[in-house]
């Protein structure tokens, strides 16, 4: 999380307008990207961005500084995004769903095959679109973990603080998210391996 240019908490609690402007300027792009990746809708992402800073403004007196300002804002934004997702899909998949078996020889083969793909295969527009769709298919809980940890590059500790869970629970959820994404993308990348082998 950013430490440079972070506004003073004391100034924020005193209602300093410059400090608020500084906070909004520093964190708006990151909060917007998080919201957009969560809800996949620019208008909803804008709403979440505004709700995040409104809620931060109202709750700044309760901010105790046990985490960084950025982590605290990410927590507010993630909660807002989850509320938006729950309105769309009230019935959510439990994060305690079974982890796909790592002993399946076909899955092991597919994972090994992916290693043989050139790196630029993962950066194509088509591959990125497939990944984006696969992320959107994750349950809101798993999607949040994956986006914060793997796309926004928060540390394990920061991500656990954002979600208010233990680091071990976070690692379990992240594993589930990664395995589900791997399963979703296996057929696509396996086909790409065959195409490359046949060229």
Helices and strands as residue ranges (DSSP letters): H 9-13, H 17-39, H 42-59, G 60-62, H 69-88, H 105-115, G 119-123, H 125-137, H 140-146, I 147-151, H 156-163, H 167-198
